[in-house]
Amino acid sequence: MGHMPPIPGEESSAQSSEVEGKHIPKTIGRALRIWWAVFWRKAILFAIFVAALLWSANALYQKDAIPFWLFRNLTEFGPYVINYAAALLVLRFVLRKKFRHFHIALLALQSAESNEVLAPTFARALRIWWTYTWRTFVYCIGVYFVVSLPLGLLVATLGSIFPRLNDVFAYSAALAIEGGAGLFVIYSNILDEDFGDLRVCLHLR
């Protein structure tokens, strides 16, 4: 865990040296491709389902179909639930995705065949998702603690210049921090790491 990343430019040479075998080492470039595949899909699902949730909650509340406490909980905590649920759905999809030159393989650790590849079932995806979720959350808190003052000043300055975009600047800053933390988790805590009886590896296609 927490290994020094290879130089991005060395990815092609690293891949060419591993052509004869299935397993290939993790690199920043490969981790970035996996992270991007997770990031944009989760962002789209999040936006769609949050918009649907807020529209439905407002419509039901205006018709007195739900009480205020339920409306408040749906609008305040619903987006968090959707964010984590979307991450699980997308992560399970990415575990099955074939990238251009590689794919993610779940290798059995306690099998007689050391190269046995396990199916990315929901239970296995859930274990990987849990590591991704709680570590990203912890790293985000750490980054917020370190950069909260300068980042707050930057957002406030931009908001004073462009007041209509203040919420956009704040959301973009939070998204950048979460995205950076997510990339670090994928590289340092998921790829080439063990999850009980399996190991997450990269294989050539």
DRENDRENSE-400380 format. One record per residue: residue number from 1; residue in three letters; x, y, z of N, C-alpha, C in turn. Coordinates in pm, whole numbers. Layout:
% DRENDRENSE-400380
num / residu / n.east / n.north / n.up / ca.east / ca.north / ca.up / c.east / c.north / c.up
NUM / ALA / X / Y / Z / X / Y / Z / X / Y / Z .
...
//
This chain:
% DRENDRENSE-400380
num / residu / n.east / n.north / n.up / ca.east / ca.north / ca.up / c.east / c.north / c.up
1 / MET / 84 / -119 / 0 / 0 / 0 / 0 / 88 / 125 / 0 .
2 / GLY / 43 / 232 / -71 / 116 / 357 / -69 / 251 / 351 / -139 .
3 / HIS / 264 / 272 / -249 / 390 / 263 / -320 / 411 / 389 / -402 .
4 / MET / 539 / 415 / -433 / 570 / 527 / -520 / 524 / 495 / -661 .
5 / PRO / 452 / 585 / -727 / 400 / 556 / -861 / 510 / 560 / -965 .
6 / PRO / 500 / 474 / -1068 / 595 / 483 / -1179 / 575 / 611 / -1256 .
7 / ILE / 678 / 651 / -1329 / 666 / 769 / -1414 / 565 / 740 / -1523 .
8 / PRO / 464 / 828 / -1546 / 361 / 799 / -1646 / 417 / 762 / -1782 .
9 / GLY / 525 / 821 / -1823 / 581 / 792 / -1953 / 637 / 652 / -1967 .
10 / GLU / 654 / 581 / -1854 / 710 / 448 / -1858 / 604 / 341 / -1879 .
11 / GLU / 475 / 380 / -1891 / 368 / 281 / -1901 / 384 / 195 / -2024 .
12 / SER / 417 / 255 / -2140 / 427 / 177 / -2262 / 540 / 75 / -2254 .
13 / SER / 654 / 115 / -2196 / 765 / 22 / -2183 / 734 / -87 / -2084 .
14 / ALA / 662 / -53 / -1977 / 625 / -153 / -1878 / 531 / -255 / -1940 .
15 / GLN / 438 / -207 / -2024 / 342 / -298 / -2087 / 413 / -389 / -2186 .
16 / SER / 507 / -335 / -2265 / 574 / -416 / -2365 / 658 / -524 / -2301 .
17 / SER / 712 / -497 / -2179 / 794 / -597 / -2112 / 712 / -709 / -2052 .
18 / GLU / 580 / -691 / -2045 / 494 / -791 / -1983 / 404 / -860 / -2085 .
19 / VAL / 437 / -847 / -2216 / 348 / -899 / -2318 / 331 / -1050 / -2304 .
20 / GLU / 434 / -1120 / -2263 / 427 / -1266 / -2258 / 342 / -1317 / -2142 .
21 / GLY / 316 / -1235 / -2041 / 238 / -1277 / -1926 / 107 / -1203 / -1920 .
22 / LYS / 15 / -1253 / -1838 / -115 / -1188 / -1826 / -110 / -1067 / -1735 .
23 / HIS / -41 / -1081 / -1622 / -43 / -975 / -1523 / 45 / -858 / -1566 .
24 / ILE / -5 / -736 / -1548 / 73 / -616 / -1575 / 69 / -527 / -1451 .
25 / PRO / 174 / -450 / -1427 / 178 / -367 / -1306 / 85 / -247 / -1316 .
26 / LYS / 45 / -198 / -1202 / -36 / -76 / -1200 / 54 / 44 / -1228 .
27 / THR / -1 / 142 / -1295 / 66 / 268 / -1320 / -34 / 381 / -1299 .
28 / ILE / 16 / 501 / -1291 / -72 / 616 / -1277 / -165 / 627 / -1397 .
29 / GLY / -110 / 601 / -1517 / -193 / 610 / -1637 / -308 / 512 / -1636 .
30 / ARG / -283 / 387 / -1597 / -390 / 288 / -1592 / -490 / 319 / -1481 .
31 / ALA / -437 / 362 / -1366 / -527 / 399 / -1258 / -614 / 518 / -1298 .
32 / LEU / -557 / 610 / -1375 / -633 / 727 / -1420 / -747 / 686 / -1513 .
33 / ARG / -722 / 588 / -1600 / -828 / 542 / -1690 / -942 / 477 / -1610 .
34 / ILE / -906 / 398 / -1511 / -1009 / 334 / -1428 / -1087 / 439 / -1351 .
35 / TRP / -1014 / 533 / -1292 / -1079 / 640 / -1215 / -1175 / 720 / -1302 .
36 / TRP / -1134 / 754 / -1423 / -1219 / 833 / -1512 / -1344 / 755 / -1550 .
37 / ALA / -1327 / 624 / -1574 / -1443 / 541 / -1607 / -1544 / 539 / -1492 .
38 / VAL / -1494 / 543 / -1369 / -1583 / 548 / -1252 / -1642 / 688 / -1235 .
39 / PHE / -1556 / 789 / -1248 / -1593 / 926 / -1214 / -1707 / 979 / -1300 .
40 / TRP / -1694 / 971 / -1433 / -1795 / 1036 / -1517 / -1927 / 960 / -1515 .
41 / ARG / -1920 / 828 / -1504 / -2045 / 752 / -1498 / -2119 / 780 / -1367 .
42 / LYS / -2043 / 786 / -1258 / -2107 / 815 / -1130 / -2166 / 956 / -1129 .
43 / ALA / -2095 / 1051 / -1189 / -2144 / 1189 / -1192 / -2276 / 1198 / -1270 .
44 / ILE / -2287 / 1126 / -1381 / -2410 / 1129 / -1461 / -2525 / 1064 / -1385 .
45 / LEU / -2500 / 946 / -1327 / -2605 / 879 / -1249 / -2650 / 965 / -1132 .
46 / PHE / -2552 / 1025 / -1064 / -2583 / 1110 / -949 / -2672 / 1226 / -990 .
47 / ALA / -2636 / 1294 / -1099 / -2714 / 1410 / -1143 / -2857 / 1371 / -1181 .
48 / ILE / -2872 / 1259 / -1251 / -3004 / 1216 / -1295 / -3093 / 1180 / -1176 .
49 / PHE / -3040 / 1097 / -1086 / -3123 / 1048 / -975 / -3148 / 1156 / -870 .
50 / VAL / -3053 / 1246 / -849 / -3077 / 1355 / -754 / -3182 / 1450 / -809 .
51 / ALA / -3173 / 1481 / -938 / -3276 / 1567 / -998 / -3413 / 1503 / -987 .
52 / ALA / -3421 / 1372 / -1011 / -3549 / 1303 / -999 / -3599 / 1302 / -855 .
53 / LEU / -3507 / 1282 / -761 / -3545 / 1282 / -620 / -3598 / 1417 / -576 .
54 / LEU / -3526 / 1524 / -609 / -3568 / 1658 / -567 / -3700 / 1697 / -632 .
55 / TRP / -3717 / 1664 / -758 / -3843 / 1697 / -827 / -3958 / 1621 / -763 .
56 / SER / -3939 / 1493 / -736 / -4046 / 1412 / -676 / -4078 / 1458 / -536 .
57 / ALA / -3973 / 1486 / -456 / -3997 / 1529 / -319 / -4071 / 1662 / -314 .
58 / ASN / -4032 / 1756 / -401 / -4101 / 1885 / -404 / -4246 / 1870 / -448 .
59 / ALA / -4269 / 1787 / -548 / -4406 / 1767 / -598 / -4494 / 1703 / -491 .
60 / LEU / -4441 / 1604 / -421 / -4519 / 1537 / -316 / -4544 / 1630 / -197 .
61 / TYR / -4444 / 1711 / -163 / -4462 / 1802 / -49 / -4563 / 1911 / -81 .
62 / GLN / -4558 / 1963 / -201 / -4653 / 2068 / -239 / -4797 / 2017 / -243 .
63 / LYS / -4813 / 1887 / -265 / -4947 / 1827 / -265 / -4986 / 1773 / -128 .
64 / ASP / -4901 / 1801 / -27 / -4924 / 1753 / 110 / -4930 / 1601 / 118 .
65 / ALA / -4857 / 1535 / 28 / -4855 / 1389 / 28 / -4753 / 1334 / 127 .
66 / ILE / -4654 / 1414 / 164 / -4554 / 1373 / 263 / -4537 / 1485 / 364 .
67 / PRO / -4503 / 1453 / 490 / -4482 / 1557 / 591 / -4350 / 1630 / 569 .
68 / PHE / -4335 / 1742 / 638 / -4215 / 1824 / 620 / -4088 / 1752 / 662 .
69 / TRP / -4095 / 1676 / 773 / -3974 / 1607 / 820 / -3923 / 1507 / 718 .
70 / LEU / -4015 / 1440 / 648 / -3973 / 1346 / 545 / -3917 / 1419 / 424 .
71 / PHE / -3980 / 1530 / 387 / -3930 / 1611 / 277 / -3789 / 1661 / 307 .
72 / ARG / -3768 / 1709 / 428 / -3635 / 1760 / 466 / -3530 / 1650 / 464 .
73 / ASN / -3564 / 1531 / 516 / -3467 / 1422 / 516 / -3435 / 1373 / 375 .
74 / LEU / -3537 / 1370 / 290 / -3514 / 1327 / 152 / -3421 / 1423 / 78 .
75 / THR / -3443 / 1551 / 96 / -3363 / 1651 / 24 / -3224 / 1669 / 84 .
76 / GLU / -3209 / 1645 / 214 / -3080 / 1665 / 278 / -2991 / 1541 / 271 .
77 / PHE / -3049 / 1424 / 298 / -2970 / 1302 / 306 / -2982 / 1213 / 182 .
78 / GLY / -3088 / 1234 / 103 / -3106 / 1153 / -16 / -2989 / 1160 / -113 .
79 / PRO / -2934 / 1280 / -142 / -2820 / 1287 / -234 / -2698 / 1207 / -187 .
80 / TYR / -2675 / 1199 / -54 / -2563 / 1119 / -5 / -2585 / 971 / -34 .
81 / VAL / -2708 / 924 / -9 / -2740 / 784 / -37 / -2725 / 754 / -185 .
82 / ILE / -2772 / 845 / -269 / -2762 / 826 / -414 / -2616 / 823 / -457 .
83 / ASN / -2534 / 910 / -398 / -2392 / 915 / -434 / -2323 / 781 / -409 .
84 / TYR / -2349 / 722 / -291 / -2284 / 595 / -257 / -2343 / 480 / -338 .
85 / ALA / -2474 / 482 / -363 / -2536 / 377 / -442 / -2488 / 382 / -586 .
86 / ALA / -2475 / 503 / -641 / -2425 / 518 / -778 / -2282 / 467 / -789 .
87 / ALA / -2201 / 494 / -687 / -2063 / 446 / -688 / -2057 / 294 / -691 .
88 / LEU / -2145 / 228 / -617 / -2149 / 82 / -617 / -2187 / 27 / -753 .
89 / LEU / -2290 / 84 / -814 / -2335 / 38 / -945 / -2226 / 56 / -1050 .
90 / VAL / -2162 / 173 / -1049 / -2059 / 202 / -1149 / -1935 / 116 / -1126 .
91 / LEU / -1897 / 100 / -1000 / -1778 / 20 / -970 / -1796 / -125 / -1015 .
92 / ARG / -1915 / -179 / -994 / -1939 / -316 / -1039 / -1930 / -324 / -1192 .
93 / PHE / -1981 / -222 / -1260 / -1971 / -220 / -1406 / -1826 / -213 / -1452 .
94 / VAL / -1746 / -127 / -1388 / -1607 / -108 / -1429 / -1525 / -233 / -1403 .
95 / LEU / -1559 / -310 / -1300 / -1488 / -436 / -1275 / -1504 / -533 / -1391 .
96 / ARG / -1610 / -519 / -1468 / -1634 / -605 / -1584 / -1590 / -540 / -1716 .
97 / LYS / -1553 / -414 / -1711 / -1524 / -339 / -1833 / -1391 / -382 / -1895 .
98 / LYS / -1387 / -386 / -2027 / -1264 / -412 / -2100 / -1207 / -278 / -2147 .
99 / PHE / -1093 / -240 / -2091 / -1028 / -118 / -2135 / -950 / -147 / -2264 .
100 / ARG / -887 / -47 / -2317 / -825 / -61 / -2449 / -717 / -171 / -2450 .
101 / HIS / -630 / -170 / -2349 / -520 / -266 / -2348 / -523 / -361 / -2228 .
102 / PHE / -615 / -342 / -2138 / -616 / -423 / -2017 / -756 / -434 / -1961 .
103 / HIS / -770 / -518 / -1860 / -895 / -526 / -1785 / -861 / -560 / -1640 .
104 / ILE / -957 / -537 / -1552 / -938 / -566 / -1410 / -969 / -714 / -1386 .
105 / ALA / -881 / -781 / -1313 / -900 / -923 / -1283 / -899 / -943 / -1132 .
106 / LEU / -992 / -1023 / -1083 / -997 / -1060 / -942 / -939 / -1200 / -928 .
107 / LEU / -820 / -1209 / -872 / -750 / -1336 / -863 / -774 / -1401 / -727 .
108 / ALA / -801 / -1533 / -728 / -821 / -1607 / -604 / -686 / -1626 / -535 .
109 / LEU / -682 / -1601 / -404 / -558 / -1614 / -328 / -541 / -1752 / -266 .
110 / GLN / -651 / -1821 / -237 / -645 / -1949 / -168 / -686 / -2064 / -260 .
111 / SER / -656 / -2048 / -386 / -693 / -2151 / -484 / -571 / -2234 / -521 .
112 / ALA / -597 / -2359 / -560 / -488 / -2444 / -604 / -424 / -2386 / -731 .
113 / GLU / -504 / -2317 / -810 / -453 / -2250 / -929 / -434 / -2103 / -898 .
114 / SER / -310 / -2059 / -896 / -280 / -1922 / -856 / -334 / -1820 / -954 .
115 / ASN / -362 / -1863 / -1077 / -411 / -1770 / -1179 / -562 / -1778 / -1197 .
116 / GLU / -632 / -1838 / -1104 / -778 / -1849 / -1117 / -841 / -1711 / -1104 .
117 / VAL / -917 / -1674 / -1205 / -984 / -1545 / -1207 / -1128 / -1563 / -1159 .
118 / LEU / -1167 / -1485 / -1059 / -1300 / -1493 / -1002 / -1395 / -1397 / -1073 .
119 / ALA / -1520 / -1434 / -1076 / -1621 / -1347 / -1135 / -1646 / -1226 / -1044 .
120 / PRO / -1664 / -1108 / -1101 / -1690 / -988 / -1019 / -1835 / -984 / -971 .
121 / THR / -1867 / -1071 / -877 / -2003 / -1079 / -825 / -2037 / -954 / -744 .
122 / PHE / -2165 / -943 / -709 / -2208 / -827 / -631 / -2138 / -823 / -495 .
123 / ALA / -2123 / -939 / -430 / -2060 / -944 / -298 / -1914 / -898 / -306 .
124 / ARG / -1842 / -941 / -409 / -1702 / -900 / -423 / -1691 / -753 / -459 .
125 / ALA / -1781 / -706 / -546 / -1782 / -564 / -578 / -1813 / -481 / -455 .
126 / LEU / -1899 / -533 / -368 / -1936 / -461 / -247 / -1816 / -443 / -155 .
127 / ARG / -1733 / -544 / -144 / -1614 / -533 / -59 / -1518 / -428 / -112 .
128 / ILE / -1498 / -427 / -244 / -1410 / -327 / -304 / -1471 / -188 / -293 .
129 / TRP / -1602 / -179 / -314 / -1672 / -51 / -301 / -1658 / 5 / -160 .
130 / TRP / -1667 / -81 / -60 / -1657 / -33 / 78 / -1521 / 30 / 104 .
131 / THR / -1414 / -35 / 57 / -1281 / 23 / 73 / -1270 / 155 / -1 .
132 / TYR / -1321 / 158 / -123 / -1317 / 282 / -202 / -1393 / 394 / -132 .
133 / THR / -1510 / 361 / -76 / -1596 / 463 / -17 / -1538 / 521 / 111 .
134 / TRP / -1501 / 435 / 207 / -1459 / 489 / 336 / -1321 / 554 / 329 .
135 / ARG / -1234 / 500 / 244 / -1103 / 563 / 232 / -1113 / 697 / 159 .
136 / THR / -1195 / 705 / 56 / -1215 / 832 / -12 / -1272 / 936 / 84 .
137 / PHE / -1367 / 893 / 167 / -1427 / 983 / 265 / -1322 / 1035 / 364 .
138 / VAL / -1238 / 945 / 414 / -1136 / 985 / 511 / -1034 / 1079 / 448 .
139 / TYR / -989 / 1046 / 326 / -891 / 1132 / 259 / -950 / 1268 / 227 .
140 / CYS / -1077 / 1271 / 192 / -1142 / 1400 / 165 / -1143 / 1488 / 289 .
141 / ILE / -1174 / 1427 / 404 / -1172 / 1504 / 528 / -1033 / 1559 / 555 .
142 / GLY / -931 / 1475 / 534 / -794 / 1522 / 556 / -756 / 1637 / 464 .
143 / VAL / -793 / 1624 / 336 / -761 / 1730 / 241 / -837 / 1858 / 274 .
144 / TYR / -965 / 1843 / 309 / -1045 / 1960 / 348 / -980 / 2033 / 466 .
145 / PHE / -930 / 1955 / 561 / -869 / 2016 / 681 / -745 / 2096 / 644 .
146 / VAL / -668 / 2046 / 549 / -543 / 2112 / 510 / -570 / 2235 / 422 .
147 / VAL / -661 / 2223 / 327 / -679 / 2330 / 228 / -806 / 2412 / 250 .
148 / SER / -874 / 2390 / 362 / -1002 / 2459 / 381 / -988 / 2612 / 379 .
149 / LEU / -884 / 2665 / 443 / -869 / 2810 / 449 / -836 / 2870 / 312 .
150 / PRO / -728 / 2825 / 245 / -701 / 2885 / 111 / -810 / 2855 / 10 .
151 / LEU / -868 / 2736 / 17 / -975 / 2703 / -77 / -1098 / 2788 / -51 .
152 / GLY / -1129 / 2810 / 77 / -1243 / 2894 / 111 / -1224 / 3037 / 63 .
153 / LEU / -1101 / 3088 / 78 / -1072 / 3223 / 31 / -1083 / 3232 / -121 .
154 / LEU / -1036 / 3128 / -190 / -1044 / 3129 / -336 / -1189 / 3126 / -383 .
155 / VAL / -1270 / 3039 / -322 / -1411 / 3030 / -361 / -1483 / 3161 / -328 .
156 / ALA / -1453 / 3219 / -211 / -1517 / 3345 / -173 / -1479 / 3459 / -267 .
157 / THR / -1351 / 3462 / -309 / -1306 / 3567 / -401 / -1374 / 3553 / -536 .
158 / LEU / -1377 / 3430 / -589 / -1444 / 3408 / -717 / -1594 / 3435 / -706 .
159 / GLY / -1652 / 3400 / -591 / -1794 / 3424 / -572 / -1829 / 3571 / -565 .
160 / SER / -1736 / 3651 / -510 / -1761 / 3796 / -504 / -1750 / 3860 / -643 .
161 / ILE / -1666 / 3801 / -729 / -1651 / 3854 / -865 / -1768 / 3808 / -952 .
162 / PHE / -1804 / 3680 / -935 / -1915 / 3623 / -1012 / -2017 / 3565 / -914 .
163 / PRO / -2098 / 3650 / -851 / -2188 / 3604 / -745 / -2287 / 3497 / -790 .
164 / ARG / -2329 / 3499 / -914 / -2425 / 3399 / -961 / -2363 / 3260 / -972 .
165 / LEU / -2231 / 3255 / -976 / -2162 / 3127 / -991 / -2099 / 3080 / -861 .
166 / ASN / -2137 / 3141 / -750 / -2075 / 3105 / -623 / -2096 / 2957 / -590 .
167 / ASP / -2219 / 2908 / -608 / -2247 / 2767 / -579 / -2170 / 2675 / -674 .
168 / VAL / -2153 / 2719 / -797 / -2078 / 2639 / -895 / -1933 / 2625 / -853 .
169 / PHE / -1872 / 2737 / -805 / -1733 / 2732 / -761 / -1717 / 2641 / -640 .
170 / ALA / -1809 / 2650 / -545 / -1802 / 2567 / -426 / -1817 / 2419 / -461 .
171 / TYR / -1912 / 2389 / -550 / -1934 / 2250 / -590 / -1814 / 2197 / -668 .
172 / SER / -1755 / 2280 / -754 / -1640 / 2238 / -834 / -1520 / 2207 / -744 .
173 / ALA / -1501 / 2290 / -640 / -1390 / 2266 / -547 / -1409 / 2133 / -473 .
174 / ALA / -1531 / 2109 / -427 / -1559 / 1983 / -357 / -1542 / 1864 / -450 .
175 / LEU / -1585 / 1880 / -575 / -1574 / 1772 / -673 / -1428 / 1742 / -704 .
176 / ALA / -1345 / 1846 / -713 / -1204 / 1826 / -741 / -1135 / 1751 / -627 .
177 / ILE / -1170 / 1785 / -504 / -1110 / 1717 / -389 / -1152 / 1572 / -385 .
178 / GLU / -1281 / 1547 / -406 / -1330 / 1409 / -405 / -1269 / 1329 / -519 .
179 / GLY / -1255 / 1391 / -636 / -1196 / 1321 / -750 / -1051 / 1286 / -726 .
180 / GLY / -975 / 1380 / -669 / -834 / 1352 / -640 / -819 / 1242 / -536 .
181 / ALA / -904 / 1245 / -433 / -899 / 1141 / -331 / -937 / 1006 / -389 .
182 / GLY / -1036 / 1004 / -477 / -1077 / 879 / -540 / -967 / 818 / -626 .
183 / LEU / -895 / 901 / -701 / -784 / 852 / -782 / -674 / 793 / -694 .
184 / PHE / -644 / 861 / -585 / -540 / 811 / -493 / -580 / 677 / -433 .
185 / VAL / -708 / 661 / -398 / -756 / 536 / -340 / -747 / 423 / -441 .
186 / ILE / -788 / 449 / -565 / -783 / 345 / -667 / -639 / 298 / -689 .
187 / TYR / -546 / 393 / -694 / -406 / 356 / -719 / -343 / 288 / -597 .
188 / SER / -362 / 345 / -479 / -287 / 300 / -361 / -357 / 193 / -279 .
189 / ASN / -490 / 186 / -284 / -563 / 98 / -192 / -649 / -8 / -259 .
190 / ILE / -656 / -7 / -392 / -739 / -106 / -461 / -657 / -190 / -559 .
191 / LEU / -587 / -126 / -651 / -509 / -201 / -749 / -392 / -272 / -682 .
192 / ASP / -374 / -400 / -714 / -268 / -484 / -656 / -281 / -497 / -505 .
193 / GLU / -403 / -493 / -455 / -427 / -507 / -312 / -517 / -629 / -287 .
194 / ASP / -507 / -685 / -166 / -583 / -804 / -128 / -712 / -765 / -57 .
195 / PHE / -819 / -839 / -88 / -949 / -821 / -24 / -996 / -959 / 23 .
196 / GLY / -944 / -1001 / 138 / -980 / -1132 / 189 / -921 / -1243 / 105 .
197 / ASP / -1004 / -1312 / 28 / -959 / -1426 / -51 / -934 / -1389 / -197 .
198 / LEU / -928 / -1262 / -229 / -902 / -1222 / -368 / -808 / -1104 / -373 .
199 / ARG / -750 / -1085 / -490 / -658 / -974 / -514 / -699 / -904 / -643 .
200 / VAL / -701 / -772 / -639 / -738 / -693 / -757 / -613 / -667 / -839 .
201 / CYS / -611 / -719 / -961 / -494 / -706 / -1048 / -536 / -651 / -1185 .
202 / LEU / -436 / -621 / -1265 / -458 / -578 / -1402 / -402 / -683 / -1495 .
203 / HIS / -477 / -721 / -1597 / -434 / -819 / -1696 / -439 / -758 / -1834 .
204 / LEU / -347 / -798 / -1918 / -356 / -761 / -2058 / -478 / -826 / -2123 .
205 / ARG / -536 / -758 / -2217 / -652 / -814 / -2288 / -608 / -920 / -2387 .
//
